[in-house]
Amino acid sequence: AVWTIFSIIGVRIKQELGLSETAFGLLVGTPILTGSLVRIVLGVWTDRYGGRLVYTMTMLAAAVATFLLAFAHTYEQMLTAALGVGLAGGSFAVGVAYVSRFFPAGKQGTALGIF
């Protein structure tokens, strides 16, 4: 849901800012790309620093970016907020590594499915 926030509200943003198809495509794709790439780093940090800390920091950063999105009035500001909003998509890697440690091997599939 977080990754597609710009495609949901994007028609209005595109009209208000007068964006070209390319600029709009970049805005819609930025959170997806950020979330996909940051998973690697977040997974390493989860192993190193623990899931609780990394997940909390990731969600706080994504919340700040989402809050700042409400005040974005230019394309550059929205693109910057999109980078931060994409962090929420990377949180999946943190949660999977964090949750699986609490359950024995036979129950990890169920726990990860619920997560």
Biopython code that builds the backbone (N, CA, C, O; Angstrom):
import numpy as np
from Bio.PDB.StructureBuilder import StructureBuilder

atoms = [
    (1, "ALA", "N", (0.827, -1.199, 0.000)),
    (1, "ALA", "CA", (0.000, 0.000, 0.000)),
    (1, "ALA", "C", (0.863, 1.251, 0.000)),
    (1, "ALA", "O", (0.551, 2.223, -0.687)),
    (2, "VAL", "N", (1.933, 1.231, 0.759)),
    (2, "VAL", "CA", (2.798, 2.405, 0.831)),
    (2, "VAL", "C", (3.465, 2.670, -0.518)),
    (2, "VAL", "O", (3.617, 3.819, -0.935)),
    (3, "TRP", "N", (3.856, 1.603, -1.183)),
    (3, "TRP", "CA", (4.540, 1.779, -2.464)),
    (3, "TRP", "C", (3.638, 2.407, -3.513)),
    (3, "TRP", "O", (4.119, 3.100, -4.409)),
    (4, "THR", "N", (2.353, 2.176, -3.413)),
    (4, "THR", "CA", (1.445, 2.667, -4.451)),
    (4, "THR", "C", (0.735, 3.960, -4.061)),
    (4, "THR", "O", (-0.216, 4.362, -4.732)),
    (5, "ILE", "N", (1.172, 4.609, -3.005)),
    (5, "ILE", "CA", (0.501, 5.829, -2.562)),
    (5, "ILE", "C", (0.484, 6.896, -3.655)),
    (5, "ILE", "O", (-0.493, 7.633, -3.785)),
    (6, "PHE", "N", (1.550, 6.982, -4.433)),
    (6, "PHE", "CA", (1.607, 8.015, -5.456)),
    (6, "PHE", "C", (0.741, 7.673, -6.664)),
    (6, "PHE", "O", (0.283, 8.575, -7.364)),
    (7, "SER", "N", (0.515, 6.414, -6.917)),
    (7, "SER", "CA", (-0.376, 6.082, -8.026)),
    (7, "SER", "C", (-1.833, 6.287, -7.622)),
    (7, "SER", "O", (-2.683, 6.515, -8.483)),
    (8, "ILE", "N", (-2.131, 6.210, -6.341)),
    (8, "ILE", "CA", (-3.493, 6.434, -5.865)),
    (8, "ILE", "C", (-3.832, 7.927, -5.915)),
    (8, "ILE", "O", (-4.882, 8.311, -6.432)),
    (9, "ILE", "N", (-2.955, 8.752, -5.386)),
    (9, "ILE", "CA", (-3.196, 10.197, -5.376)),
    (9, "ILE", "C", (-2.494, 10.889, -6.536)),
    (9, "ILE", "O", (-2.510, 12.116, -6.643)),
    (10, "GLY", "N", (-1.887, 10.104, -7.388)),
    (10, "GLY", "CA", (-1.033, 10.638, -8.440)),
    (10, "GLY", "C", (-1.714, 11.455, -9.505)),
    (10, "GLY", "O", (-1.122, 12.399, -10.029)),
    (11, "VAL", "N", (-2.938, 11.122, -9.840)),
    (11, "VAL", "CA", (-3.629, 11.862, -10.903)),
    (11, "VAL", "C", (-3.757, 13.329, -10.509)),
    (11, "VAL", "O", (-3.537, 14.231, -11.316)),
    (12, "ARG", "N", (-4.112, 13.537, -9.275)),
    (12, "ARG", "CA", (-4.245, 14.924, -8.796)),
    (12, "ARG", "C", (-2.892, 15.610, -8.707)),
    (12, "ARG", "O", (-2.764, 16.776, -9.081)),
    (13, "ILE", "N", (-1.877, 14.901, -8.213)),
    (13, "ILE", "CA", (-0.525, 15.471, -8.139)),
    (13, "ILE", "C", (-0.034, 15.819, -9.534)),
    (13, "ILE", "O", (0.548, 16.883, -9.746)),
    (14, "LYS", "N", (-0.267, 14.937, -10.467)),
    (14, "LYS", "CA", (0.167, 15.164, -11.848)),
    (14, "LYS", "C", (-0.486, 16.414, -12.422)),
    (14, "LYS", "O", (0.171, 17.201, -13.104)),
    (15, "GLN", "N", (-1.760, 16.601, -12.156)),
    (15, "GLN", "CA", (-2.469, 17.777, -12.640)),
    (15, "GLN", "C", (-1.987, 19.055, -11.961)),
    (15, "GLN", "O", (-1.760, 20.069, -12.622)),
    (16, "GLU", "N", (-1.833, 19.002, -10.640)),
    (16, "GLU", "CA", (-1.440, 20.197, -9.886)),
    (16, "GLU", "C", (-0.038, 20.669, -10.249)),
    (16, "GLU", "O", (0.210, 21.870, -10.354)),
    (17, "LEU", "N", (0.874, 19.724, -10.439)),
    (17, "LEU", "CA", (2.250, 20.092, -10.733)),
    (17, "LEU", "C", (2.542, 20.142, -12.228)),
    (17, "LEU", "O", (3.621, 20.572, -12.636)),
    (18, "GLY", "N", (1.597, 19.707, -13.036)),
    (18, "GLY", "CA", (1.810, 19.705, -14.480)),
    (18, "GLY", "C", (2.941, 18.788, -14.896)),
    (18, "GLY", "O", (3.791, 19.173, -15.698)),
    (19, "LEU", "N", (2.960, 17.581, -14.359)),
    (19, "LEU", "CA", (4.054, 16.650, -14.606)),
    (19, "LEU", "C", (3.897, 15.953, -15.952)),
    (19, "LEU", "O", (2.788, 15.677, -16.409)),
    (20, "SER", "N", (5.029, 15.680, -16.566)),
    (20, "SER", "CA", (5.027, 14.869, -17.783)),
    (20, "SER", "C", (4.852, 13.406, -17.386)),
    (20, "SER", "O", (4.918, 13.062, -16.206)),
    (21, "GLU", "N", (4.631, 12.557, -18.372)),
    (21, "GLU", "CA", (4.495, 11.120, -18.096)),
    (21, "GLU", "C", (5.763, 10.555, -17.475)),
    (21, "GLU", "O", (5.700, 9.716, -16.576)),
    (22, "THR", "N", (6.912, 11.014, -17.954)),
    (22, "THR", "CA", (8.194, 10.535, -17.427)),
    (22, "THR", "C", (8.391, 10.954, -15.979)),
    (22, "THR", "O", (8.773, 10.141, -15.138)),
    (23, "ALA", "N", (8.130, 12.227, -15.687)),
    (23, "ALA", "CA", (8.289, 12.726, -14.311)),
    (23, "ALA", "C", (7.322, 12.014, -13.370)),
    (23, "ALA", "O", (7.684, 11.666, -12.247)),
    (24, "PHE", "N", (6.106, 11.801, -13.827)),
    (24, "PHE", "CA", (5.126, 11.092, -13.000)),
    (24, "PHE", "C", (5.535, 9.645, -12.782)),
    (24, "PHE", "O", (5.400, 9.120, -11.677)),
    (25, "GLY", "N", (6.032, 9.003, -13.821)),
    (25, "GLY", "CA", (6.507, 7.622, -13.689)),
    (25, "GLY", "C", (7.651, 7.504, -12.699)),
    (25, "GLY", "O", (7.718, 6.540, -11.937)),
    (26, "LEU", "N", (8.549, 8.477, -12.705)),
    (26, "LEU", "CA", (9.657, 8.478, -11.746)),
    (26, "LEU", "C", (9.135, 8.649, -10.327)),
    (26, "LEU", "O", (9.615, 7.994, -9.402)),
    (27, "LEU", "N", (8.158, 9.523, -10.154)),
    (27, "LEU", "CA", (7.580, 9.739, -8.831)),
    (27, "LEU", "C", (6.897, 8.478, -8.310)),
    (27, "LEU", "O", (7.041, 8.135, -7.137)),
    (28, "VAL", "N", (6.155, 7.789, -9.171)),
    (28, "VAL", "CA", (5.465, 6.563, -8.769)),
    (28, "VAL", "C", (6.465, 5.435, -8.503)),
    (28, "VAL", "O", (6.265, 4.631, -7.593)),
    (29, "GLY", "N", (7.535, 5.374, -9.290)),
    (29, "GLY", "CA", (8.510, 4.290, -9.159)),
    (29, "GLY", "C", (9.527, 4.466, -8.054)),
    (29, "GLY", "O", (10.134, 3.486, -7.621)),
    (30, "THR", "N", (9.733, 5.687, -7.582)),
    (30, "THR", "CA", (10.761, 5.945, -6.570)),
    (30, "THR", "C", (10.541, 5.168, -5.276)),
    (30, "THR", "O", (11.493, 4.547, -4.804)),
    (31, "PRO", "N", (9.365, 5.158, -4.672)),
    (31, "PRO", "CA", (9.196, 4.372, -3.440)),
    (31, "PRO", "C", (9.419, 2.882, -3.650)),
    (31, "PRO", "O", (9.958, 2.204, -2.775)),
    (32, "ILE", "N", (9.011, 2.374, -4.798)),
    (32, "ILE", "CA", (9.183, 0.953, -5.084)),
    (32, "ILE", "C", (10.661, 0.617, -5.200)),
    (32, "ILE", "O", (11.122, -0.376, -4.637)),
    (33, "LEU", "N", (11.397, 1.434, -5.919)),
    (33, "LEU", "CA", (12.834, 1.213, -6.085)),
    (33, "LEU", "C", (13.567, 1.346, -4.757)),
    (33, "LEU", "O", (14.421, 0.523, -4.428)),
    (34, "THR", "N", (13.234, 2.380, -4.001)),
    (34, "THR", "CA", (13.874, 2.581, -2.700)),
    (34, "THR", "C", (13.622, 1.387, -1.779)),
    (34, "THR", "O", (14.550, 0.861, -1.164)),
    (35, "GLY", "N", (12.367, 0.968, -1.692)),
    (35, "GLY", "CA", (12.027, -0.159, -0.822)),
    (35, "GLY", "C", (12.706, -1.444, -1.238)),
    (35, "GLY", "O", (13.111, -2.241, -0.392)),
    (36, "SER", "N", (12.833, -1.648, -2.539)),
    (36, "SER", "CA", (13.475, -2.867, -3.026)),
    (36, "SER", "C", (14.967, -2.881, -2.731)),
    (36, "SER", "O", (15.510, -3.907, -2.321)),
    (37, "LEU", "N", (15.623, -1.764, -2.934)),
    (37, "LEU", "CA", (17.071, -1.712, -2.743)),
    (37, "LEU", "C", (17.481, -1.649, -1.272)),
    (37, "LEU", "O", (18.506, -2.208, -0.881)),
    (38, "VAL", "N", (16.675, -0.968, -0.466)),
    (38, "VAL", "CA", (17.041, -0.788, 0.939)),
    (38, "VAL", "C", (16.866, -2.080, 1.740)),
    (38, "VAL", "O", (17.386, -2.190, 2.851)),
    (39, "ARG", "N", (16.148, -3.049, 1.195)),
    (39, "ARG", "CA", (15.970, -4.336, 1.892)),
    (39, "ARG", "C", (17.300, -5.000, 2.211)),
    (39, "ARG", "O", (17.453, -5.613, 3.267)),
    (40, "ILE", "N", (18.246, -4.883, 1.319)),
    (40, "ILE", "CA", (19.558, -5.509, 1.539)),
    (40, "ILE", "C", (20.219, -4.909, 2.761)),
    (40, "ILE", "O", (20.666, -5.630, 3.653)),
    (41, "VAL", "N", (20.281, -3.593, 2.801)),
    (41, "VAL", "CA", (20.924, -2.895, 3.920)),
    (41, "VAL", "C", (20.171, -3.149, 5.218)),
    (41, "VAL", "O", (20.781, -3.419, 6.252)),
    (42, "LEU", "N", (18.856, -3.063, 5.163)),
    (42, "LEU", "CA", (18.063, -3.284, 6.380)),
    (42, "LEU", "C", (18.212, -4.709, 6.900)),
    (42, "LEU", "O", (18.232, -4.922, 8.113)),
    (43, "GLY", "N", (18.315, -5.674, 6.014)),
    (43, "GLY", "CA", (18.531, -7.058, 6.441)),
    (43, "GLY", "C", (19.863, -7.241, 7.151)),
    (43, "GLY", "O", (19.945, -7.939, 8.162)),
    (44, "VAL", "N", (20.901, -6.615, 6.621)),
    (44, "VAL", "CA", (22.222, -6.681, 7.257)),
    (44, "VAL", "C", (22.178, -5.991, 8.616)),
    (44, "VAL", "O", (22.701, -6.515, 9.599)),
    (45, "TRP", "N", (21.557, -4.817, 8.669)),
    (45, "TRP", "CA", (21.455, -4.102, 9.939)),
    (45, "TRP", "C", (20.635, -4.879, 10.961)),
    (45, "TRP", "O", (20.924, -4.824, 12.156)),
    (46, "THR", "N", (19.625, -5.596, 10.510)),
    (46, "THR", "CA", (18.819, -6.404, 11.428)),
    (46, "THR", "C", (19.666, -7.496, 12.063)),
    (46, "THR", "O", (19.568, -7.742, 13.265)),
    (47, "ASP", "N", (20.489, -8.146, 11.264)),
    (47, "ASP", "CA", (21.380, -9.175, 11.808)),
    (47, "ASP", "C", (22.408, -8.580, 12.766)),
    (47, "ASP", "O", (22.784, -9.209, 13.755)),
    (48, "ARG", "N", (22.850, -7.391, 12.471)),
    (48, "ARG", "CA", (23.903, -6.770, 13.274)),
    (48, "ARG", "C", (23.367, -6.087, 14.528)),
    (48, "ARG", "O", (23.930, -6.264, 15.608)),
    (49, "TYR", "N", (22.281, -5.304, 14.406)),
    (49, "TYR", "CA", (21.814, -4.476, 15.515)),
    (49, "TYR", "C", (20.522, -4.960, 16.166)),
    (49, "TYR", "O", (20.132, -4.458, 17.220)),
    (50, "GLY", "N", (19.864, -5.919, 15.553)),
    (50, "GLY", "CA", (18.621, -6.437, 16.114)),
    (50, "GLY", "C", (17.396, -5.858, 15.426)),
    (50, "GLY", "O", (17.378, -4.695, 15.023)),
    (51, "GLY", "N", (16.389, -6.680, 15.303)),
    (51, "GLY", "CA", (15.184, -6.301, 14.596)),
    (51, "GLY", "C", (14.385, -5.197, 15.255)),
    (51, "GLY", "O", (13.807, -4.355, 14.569)),
    (52, "ARG", "N", (14.345, -5.190, 16.563)),
    (52, "ARG", "CA", (13.545, -4.191, 17.263)),
    (52, "ARG", "C", (14.035, -2.778, 16.971)),
    (52, "ARG", "O", (13.236, -1.892, 16.667)),
    (53, "LEU", "N", (15.335, -2.567, 17.062)),
    (53, "LEU", "CA", (15.902, -1.242, 16.811)),
    (53, "LEU", "C", (15.743, -0.841, 15.349)),
    (53, "LEU", "O", (15.301, 0.269, 15.053)),
    (54, "VAL", "N", (16.096, -1.728, 14.447)),
    (54, "VAL", "CA", (16.049, -1.405, 13.016)),
    (54, "VAL", "C", (14.610, -1.189, 12.565)),
    (54, "VAL", "O", (14.343, -0.260, 11.803)),
    (55, "TYR", "N", (13.685, -2.019, 13.013)),
    (55, "TYR", "CA", (12.282, -1.861, 12.622)),
    (55, "TYR", "C", (11.718, -0.543, 13.151)),
    (55, "TYR", "O", (11.003, 0.160, 12.438)),
    (56, "THR", "N", (12.037, -0.215, 14.387)),
    (56, "THR", "CA", (11.566, 1.040, 14.973)),
    (56, "THR", "C", (12.105, 2.231, 14.202)),
    (56, "THR", "O", (11.354, 3.151, 13.878)),
    (57, "MET", "N", (13.398, 2.224, 13.905)),
    (57, "MET", "CA", (14.003, 3.334, 13.168)),
    (57, "MET", "C", (13.446, 3.438, 11.741)),
    (57, "MET", "O", (13.233, 4.536, 11.226)),
    (58, "THR", "N", (13.218, 2.291, 11.121)),
    (58, "THR", "CA", (12.664, 2.280, 9.764)),
    (58, "THR", "C", (11.257, 2.861, 9.750)),
    (58, "THR", "O", (10.927, 3.676, 8.889)),
    (59, "MET", "N", (10.433, 2.445, 10.696)),
    (59, "MET", "CA", (9.059, 2.948, 10.744)),
    (59, "MET", "C", (9.012, 4.425, 11.109)),
    (59, "MET", "O", (8.178, 5.164, 10.586)),
    (60, "LEU", "N", (9.898, 4.865, 12.002)),
    (60, "LEU", "CA", (9.943, 6.294, 12.337)),
    (60, "LEU", "C", (10.360, 7.128, 11.125)),
    (60, "LEU", "O", (9.779, 8.183, 10.867)),
    (61, "ALA", "N", (11.356, 6.662, 10.388)),
    (61, "ALA", "CA", (11.799, 7.379, 9.187)),
    (61, "ALA", "C", (10.697, 7.431, 8.137)),
    (61, "ALA", "O", (10.489, 8.465, 7.502)),
    (62, "ALA", "N", (9.996, 6.327, 7.954)),
    (62, "ALA", "CA", (8.892, 6.296, 6.984)),
    (62, "ALA", "C", (7.744, 7.195, 7.447)),
    (62, "ALA", "O", (7.105, 7.849, 6.622)),
    (63, "ALA", "N", (7.477, 7.234, 8.743)),
    (63, "ALA", "CA", (6.415, 8.090, 9.265)),
    (63, "ALA", "C", (6.751, 9.566, 9.074)),
    (63, "ALA", "O", (5.886, 10.359, 8.702)),
    (64, "VAL", "N", (7.989, 9.929, 9.323)),
    (64, "VAL", "CA", (8.424, 11.313, 9.110)),
    (64, "VAL", "C", (8.292, 11.684, 7.634)),
    (64, "VAL", "O", (7.807, 12.766, 7.307)),
    (65, "ALA", "N", (8.720, 10.795, 6.749)),
    (65, "ALA", "CA", (8.630, 11.059, 5.314)),
    (65, "ALA", "C", (7.169, 11.198, 4.883)),
    (65, "ALA", "O", (6.847, 12.057, 4.062)),
    (66, "THR", "N", (6.298, 10.374, 5.421)),
    (66, "THR", "CA", (4.880, 10.452, 5.091)),
    (66, "THR", "C", (4.277, 11.751, 5.611)),
    (66, "THR", "O", (3.461, 12.373, 4.930)),
    (67, "PHE", "N", (4.668, 12.160, 6.802)),
    (67, "PHE", "CA", (4.208, 13.429, 7.368)),
    (67, "PHE", "C", (4.677, 14.600, 6.511)),
    (67, "PHE", "O", (3.902, 15.508, 6.213)),
    (68, "LEU", "N", (5.952, 14.575, 6.115)),
    (68, "LEU", "CA", (6.488, 15.653, 5.290)),
    (68, "LEU", "C", (5.840, 15.702, 3.912)),
    (68, "LEU", "O", (5.786, 16.759, 3.284)),
    (69, "LEU", "N", (5.354, 14.572, 3.449)),
    (69, "LEU", "CA", (4.671, 14.528, 2.159)),
    (69, "LEU", "C", (3.441, 15.439, 2.154)),
    (69, "LEU", "O", (3.081, 15.999, 1.118)),
    (70, "ALA", "N", (2.807, 15.582, 3.307)),
    (70, "ALA", "CA", (1.636, 16.447, 3.404)),
    (70, "ALA", "C", (1.991, 17.915, 3.169)),
    (70, "ALA", "O", (1.125, 18.716, 2.817)),
    (71, "PHE", "N", (3.257, 18.265, 3.363)),
    (71, "PHE", "CA", (3.695, 19.646, 3.201)),
    (71, "PHE", "C", (4.497, 19.873, 1.927)),
    (71, "PHE", "O", (5.004, 20.971, 1.699)),
    (72, "ALA", "N", (4.612, 18.857, 1.109)),
    (72, "ALA", "CA", (5.374, 18.972, -0.135)),
    (72, "ALA", "C", (4.537, 19.714, -1.180)),
    (72, "ALA", "O", (3.377, 19.379, -1.423)),
    (73, "HIS", "N", (5.152, 20.725, -1.789)),
    (73, "HIS", "CA", (4.451, 21.517, -2.791)),
    (73, "HIS", "C", (5.156, 21.514, -4.136)),
    (73, "HIS", "O", (4.587, 21.954, -5.136)),
    (74, "THR", "N", (6.384, 21.025, -4.172)),
    (74, "THR", "CA", (7.125, 20.978, -5.430)),
    (74, "THR", "C", (7.428, 19.531, -5.781)),
    (74, "THR", "O", (7.339, 18.633, -4.944)),
    (75, "TYR", "N", (7.785, 19.334, -7.031)),
    (75, "TYR", "CA", (8.120, 17.987, -7.488)),
    (75, "TYR", "C", (9.326, 17.440, -6.730)),
    (75, "TYR", "O", (9.344, 16.266, -6.357)),
    (76, "GLU", "N", (10.320, 18.268, -6.504)),
    (76, "GLU", "CA", (11.531, 17.831, -5.808)),
    (76, "GLU", "C", (11.220, 17.405, -4.376)),
    (76, "GLU", "O", (11.772, 16.421, -3.886)),
    (77, "GLN", "N", (10.341, 18.142, -3.709)),
    (77, "GLN", "CA", (9.963, 17.783, -2.344)),
    (77, "GLN", "C", (9.206, 16.454, -2.324)),
    (77, "GLN", "O", (9.418, 15.627, -1.437)),
    (78, "MET", "N", (8.333, 16.255, -3.294)),
    (78, "MET", "CA", (7.588, 14.992, -3.352)),
    (78, "MET", "C", (8.502, 13.827, -3.683)),
    (78, "MET", "O", (8.322, 12.729, -3.157)),
    (79, "LEU", "N", (9.483, 14.052, -4.549)),
    (79, "LEU", "CA", (10.433, 13.004, -4.895)),
    (79, "LEU", "C", (11.281, 12.625, -3.676)),
    (79, "LEU", "O", (11.559, 11.448, -3.448)),
    (80, "THR", "N", (11.686, 13.623, -2.906)),
    (80, "THR", "CA", (12.452, 13.363, -1.685)),
    (80, "THR", "C", (11.605, 12.594, -0.669)),
    (80, "THR", "O", (12.086, 11.649, -0.044)),
    (81, "ALA", "N", (10.351, 12.998, -0.508)),
    (81, "ALA", "CA", (9.462, 12.283, 0.405)),
    (81, "ALA", "C", (9.227, 10.856, -0.084)),
    (81, "ALA", "O", (9.106, 9.932, 0.721)),
    (82, "ALA", "N", (9.163, 10.678, -1.398)),
    (82, "ALA", "CA", (8.963, 9.337, -1.961)),
    (82, "ALA", "C", (10.122, 8.411, -1.604)),
    (82, "ALA", "O", (9.923, 7.217, -1.379)),
    (83, "LEU", "N", (11.321, 8.960, -1.553)),
    (83, "LEU", "CA", (12.474, 8.149, -1.128)),
    (83, "LEU", "C", (12.274, 7.637, 0.292)),
    (83, "LEU", "O", (12.529, 6.466, 0.573)),
    (84, "GLY", "N", (11.822, 8.506, 1.181)),
    (84, "GLY", "CA", (11.592, 8.102, 2.567)),
    (84, "GLY", "C", (10.406, 7.180, 2.737)),
    (84, "GLY", "O", (10.450, 6.256, 3.550)),
    (85, "VAL", "N", (9.343, 7.418, 1.981)),
    (85, "VAL", "CA", (8.157, 6.571, 2.060)),
    (85, "VAL", "C", (8.501, 5.147, 1.611)),
    (85, "VAL", "O", (7.934, 4.183, 2.127)),
    (86, "GLY", "N", (9.402, 5.014, 0.677)),
    (86, "GLY", "CA", (9.820, 3.700, 0.201)),
    (86, "GLY", "C", (10.483, 2.844, 1.263)),
    (86, "GLY", "O", (10.532, 1.621, 1.135)),
    (87, "LEU", "N", (10.992, 3.475, 2.308)),
    (87, "LEU", "CA", (11.609, 2.706, 3.395)),
    (87, "LEU", "C", (10.620, 1.738, 4.035)),
    (87, "LEU", "O", (11.006, 0.663, 4.493)),
    (88, "ALA", "N", (9.357, 2.116, 4.067)),
    (88, "ALA", "CA", (8.352, 1.235, 4.664)),
    (88, "ALA", "C", (8.282, -0.096, 3.927)),
    (88, "ALA", "O", (8.038, -1.133, 4.544)),
    (89, "GLY", "N", (8.490, -0.077, 2.629)),
    (89, "GLY", "CA", (8.490, -1.317, 1.862)),
    (89, "GLY", "C", (9.658, -2.217, 2.212)),
    (89, "GLY", "O", (9.551, -3.441, 2.141)),
    (90, "GLY", "N", (10.765, -1.613, 2.587)),
    (90, "GLY", "CA", (11.932, -2.391, 2.984)),
    (90, "GLY", "C", (11.803, -3.010, 4.361)),
    (90, "GLY", "O", (12.585, -3.885, 4.732)),
    (91, "SER", "N", (10.819, -2.557, 5.117)),
    (91, "SER", "CA", (10.656, -3.083, 6.474)),
    (91, "SER", "C", (10.276, -4.556, 6.477)),
    (91, "SER", "O", (10.429, -5.232, 7.495)),
    (92, "PHE", "N", (9.787, -5.059, 5.359)),
    (92, "PHE", "CA", (9.433, -6.474, 5.279)),
    (92, "PHE", "C", (10.649, -7.354, 5.579)),
    (92, "PHE", "O", (10.531, -8.363, 6.275)),
    (93, "ALA", "N", (11.811, -6.972, 5.057)),
    (93, "ALA", "CA", (13.029, -7.754, 5.296)),
    (93, "ALA", "C", (13.402, -7.748, 6.772)),
    (93, "ALA", "O", (13.909, -8.743, 7.292)),
    (94, "VAL", "N", (13.157, -6.645, 7.439)),
    (94, "VAL", "CA", (13.460, -6.562, 8.873)),
    (94, "VAL", "C", (12.519, -7.467, 9.649)),
    (94, "VAL", "O", (12.958, -8.236, 10.505)),
    (95, "GLY", "N", (11.240, -7.383, 9.361)),
    (95, "GLY", "CA", (10.252, -8.169, 10.086)),
    (95, "GLY", "C", (10.426, -9.657, 9.911)),
    (95, "GLY", "O", (10.278, -10.414, 10.870)),
    (96, "VAL", "N", (10.737, -10.091, 8.709)),
    (96, "VAL", "CA", (10.927, -11.517, 8.451)),
    (96, "VAL", "C", (12.093, -12.059, 9.270)),
    (96, "VAL", "O", (11.983, -13.115, 9.893)),
    (97, "ALA", "N", (13.197, -11.341, 9.267)),
    (97, "ALA", "CA", (14.369, -11.789, 10.031)),
    (97, "ALA", "C", (14.102, -11.740, 11.533)),
    (97, "ALA", "O", (14.584, -12.590, 12.282)),
    (98, "TYR", "N", (13.342, -10.753, 11.966)),
    (98, "TYR", "CA", (13.076, -10.569, 13.389)),
    (98, "TYR", "C", (12.068, -11.591, 13.917)),
    (98, "TYR", "O", (12.286, -12.188, 14.971)),
    (99, "VAL", "N", (10.983, -11.790, 13.200)),
    (99, "VAL", "CA", (9.917, -12.678, 13.659)),
    (99, "VAL", "C", (10.344, -14.139, 13.646)),
    (99, "VAL", "O", (9.988, -14.890, 14.554)),
    (100, "SER", "N", (11.092, -14.550, 12.648)),
    (100, "SER", "CA", (11.441, -15.964, 12.520)),
    (100, "SER", "C", (12.291, -16.479, 13.679)),
    (100, "SER", "O", (12.299, -17.679, 13.952)),
    (101, "ARG", "N", (12.991, -15.603, 14.349)),
    (101, "ARG", "CA", (13.838, -16.035, 15.474)),
    (101, "ARG", "C", (13.043, -16.445, 16.709)),
    (101, "ARG", "O", (13.573, -17.126, 17.586)),
    (102, "PHE", "N", (11.787, -16.041, 16.785)),
    (102, "PHE", "CA", (10.974, -16.336, 17.960)),
    (102, "PHE", "C", (10.291, -17.688, 17.908)),
    (102, "PHE", "O", (9.691, -18.115, 18.894)),
    (103, "PHE", "N", (10.371, -18.363, 16.785)),
    (103, "PHE", "CA", (9.625, -19.605, 16.609)),
    (103, "PHE", "C", (10.553, -20.730, 16.186)),
    (103, "PHE", "O", (11.548, -20.494, 15.501)),
    (104, "PRO", "N", (10.228, -21.963, 16.595)),
    (104, "PRO", "CA", (11.018, -23.105, 16.144)),
    (104, "PRO", "C", (10.829, -23.294, 14.639)),
    (104, "PRO", "O", (9.878, -22.773, 14.056)),
    (105, "ALA", "N", (11.725, -24.030, 14.029)),
    (105, "ALA", "CA", (11.723, -24.198, 12.571)),
    (105, "ALA", "C", (10.382, -24.687, 12.038)),
    (105, "ALA", "O", (9.959, -24.264, 10.963)),
    (106, "GLY", "N", (9.719, -25.556, 12.757)),
    (106, "GLY", "CA", (8.443, -26.103, 12.306)),
    (106, "GLY", "C", (7.297, -25.104, 12.314)),
    (106, "GLY", "O", (6.294, -25.322, 11.633)),
    (107, "LYS", "N", (7.415, -24.021, 13.060)),
    (107, "LYS", "CA", (6.350, -23.020, 13.168)),
    (107, "LYS", "C", (6.687, -21.722, 12.446)),
    (107, "LYS", "O", (5.849, -20.823, 12.379)),
    (108, "GLN", "N", (7.895, -21.607, 11.904)),
    (108, "GLN", "CA", (8.306, -20.348, 11.274)),
    (108, "GLN", "C", (7.456, -19.999, 10.056)),
    (108, "GLN", "O", (7.185, -18.820, 9.828)),
    (109, "GLY", "N", (7.040, -20.954, 9.290)),
    (109, "GLY", "CA", (6.214, -20.687, 8.107)),
    (109, "GLY", "C", (4.901, -20.020, 8.484)),
    (109, "GLY", "O", (4.472, -19.071, 7.827)),
    (110, "THR", "N", (4.269, -20.507, 9.527)),
    (110, "THR", "CA", (3.008, -19.914, 9.980)),
    (110, "THR", "C", (3.241, -18.514, 10.502)),
    (110, "THR", "O", (2.476, -17.600, 10.192)),
    (111, "ALA", "N", (4.291, -18.332, 11.295)),
    (111, "ALA", "CA", (4.587, -17.017, 11.858)),
    (111, "ALA", "C", (4.895, -16.004, 10.761)),
    (111, "ALA", "O", (4.427, -14.867, 10.804)),
    (112, "LEU", "N", (5.682, -16.426, 9.785)),
    (112, "LEU", "CA", (6.026, -15.514, 8.699)),
    (112, "LEU", "C", (4.814, -15.242, 7.817)),
    (112, "LEU", "O", (4.674, -14.138, 7.290)),
    (113, "GLY", "N", (3.946, -16.217, 7.648)),
    (113, "GLY", "CA", (2.721, -15.999, 6.883)),
    (113, "GLY", "C", (1.805, -14.994, 7.538)),
    (113, "GLY", "O", (1.185, -14.175, 6.859)),
    (114, "ILE", "N", (1.718, -15.051, 8.838)),
    (114, "ILE", "CA", (0.895, -14.083, 9.573)),
    (114, "ILE", "C", (1.537, -12.709, 9.513)),
    (114, "ILE", "O", (0.846, -11.699, 9.378)),
    (115, "PHE", "N", (2.861, -12.673, 9.616)),
    (115, "PHE", "CA", (3.554, -11.388, 9.521)),
    (115, "PHE", "C", (3.328, -10.765, 8.166)),
    (115, "PHE", "O", (3.834, -9.676, 7.895)),
]
sb = StructureBuilder()
sb.init_structure("model")
sb.init_model(0)
sb.init_chain("A")
sb.init_seg("    ")
for serial, (resi, resn, name, xyz) in enumerate(atoms, 1):
    if name == "N":
        sb.init_residue(resn, " ", resi, " ")
    sb.init_atom(name, np.array(xyz, "f"), 0.0, 1.0, " ", f" {name:<3s}", serial, name[0])
structure = sb.get_structure()
